[in-house]
Each structure stands twice: as C-alpha cells, then as structure tokens.
C-alpha cells in the first residue's frame, strides 16, 4: 500500500474545501458584497443599474429545449415577460387601470343612487359584494 505525501494530502483537503464551499455558497453582486440576505441564493444590489433578463422572440423562446419550470424571458415579439409553467409558456400580464373590489367602498361614488363604472377600468370582484342604496349618497 502506498502512503500519500504531505503535499498530496494537503492538496486533496484544499480541493475538498473548495468543492464543498462551491456546493453550499451564496452569490452577491453589488455595492456591498459583504452582506447577503440569508434566504437568497443570488442577490443583486445596485443604486444605478438594473437586472437584464434574457430577451428573445417567440420563435427563439419556443426553441429552448426542455425549459425549466418557472424559466423567465422577455418576449421581444409581444413586448411582455413570459414564464414556463412546466407545460406551456405563459405571459405575465400587467394590470393597468385595475381595481380590486373588496367592498362597496371600492366602487365609484353613487350619483342619484346609481353607481356608474368607468369603462376604462377593470374591476375585479372575488367573492360576494353587497351593494345597498343605504349610505350611497342617495338621501
């Protein structure tokens, strides 16, 4: 049986620590790399730069072989962000002029007992909203 030299043993230990550190590490890129949130695998920090997500056309996106679930891209064909849900690509929609209605107070004020909804606003109602003519400005 052959004995390992001290140099070989130290080299094996150093490589082991290096591999272990890479397998269990966090990465931070930014202004203060010494601090990283304990829950993050990757943290980006900047006061004057942003995160640039991969940009591609729908054809290029669809050519990705076996995309990972929740893979994100910016679709230059639709000018929207897309993600892969594990089965199909989905668009991350942007809600503009959107109101989440949780009570009658979220509707526009009634005029002469009538609530007129703005046709340029999307009203989302989840559940039951009871609207009464009591206290709606109709005396």
N, C-alpha and C positions, 0 to 999 in steps of 0.2 A: 504494500500500500504506500502510495506516495504522499508525503506531507506537503501542505501548502506553505509557501513562503509568507513572510510577514507582509510584503508588498502586495501579493496576490490576495491575501485575506483582507487587507485594508481596502483594496480596490473593490472587492465583492461587497463589503459593508457599505462603501460610499455609493456604489451603484444601487444597492438595495434601498438606501435612504432616499436617493434621487428618485427612483421609481415610485416609492411609497409617497413621497411628497407630491409628485405629479398626479397620482391617482386620487389624492384627497386634498386638492387645493382649490382655492378660490382665486378669481382674477378680477383685478380692478384696474381700469384705465381712467385716468383723470387727474385733477388738480391735487388731490390729497390721497395718493395711493396707499398710505399707511393705515387708513381706516376703511373698513369694508363692512357692510351690513352682514351679520352672522347668517341670515337666511338666504343670502344671494350666492349664486354660483358665479355670475358675471355681473359686475357693476360698472356702469359708465357714468362719469361725472364731468361736467363742463359748465362754465358760465357763458361760453360764447360759441359753442358748437353743438350740433345735434347728432342723432343716430340715423344713419342712412341705411335703410332696408334694401335688400336686393330688388332691382327694378327690371321688369321683363314684360313682353307681350303675352297675350293669352296663349298663342301658339308655343312660345318658349316655356311658359308655365306648364302647359299640358304635356310637354316633352320631358318633364322631370320624371325620371324612373323611380317608382316606388317612393313617393313623397312621404315624409314622416307626418304623423298626425299632429296637427297644430302648426305645421310649417307655414310661415308668413312670407308674402311677397307683395310688392306694389305692382299692380297690373297697369302697364302703360297703355293698353288698348282701351280700358274702361276708366282709367284715372281713379281707381279705387284700390283699397287694400283687400287682399284675398288671403284666406287661410284654408288649409286642407283639413277636413273633419274626420279623416280616416277612410272616407268613401268617395266624396266629391269635393271639389273646390267651392268655397262659399265666399261671398262678398261680405266685408264688414261694412254695413251700411252706416251712413251718417244721418242723424236725425236733425233736420233743420226745421225750425218753426214747429216744435213738438211740445205738447203739454201732457204731462201725466196727470190725469184727473183722479184724485183720491177722495174728493168730497165735492159737494155742490159749490163750495167756495172757489174751486179751481176753474169754474166756468166764468165767462164774461158776466158782468152785472146785467140783471134783467131790466128791461125798459118796458113799462106798462105791463109787467107780468110775463114778458116774453124774453127768453134767452136766445140771442142770435149768435150763432157760431161763426167765426171767421173762416172763410173758405180757404185761406192760405195757411191755416194752422192744422196740424194733425193732432187730434185729441185721442189719447189712449186711455181707455177705461178698462181696468182689470177688477172685476167684481161687481158689486151692486152699489149704485149711487142713487139715493132717493132725493129727488128734486121736488120741492113743495113750493106753492105760491106764498107761503108764510115767510116773511122776512126777506123777500126777494126784491124789495123796493116798490112793491105794489100795495099802496095803502088803501 
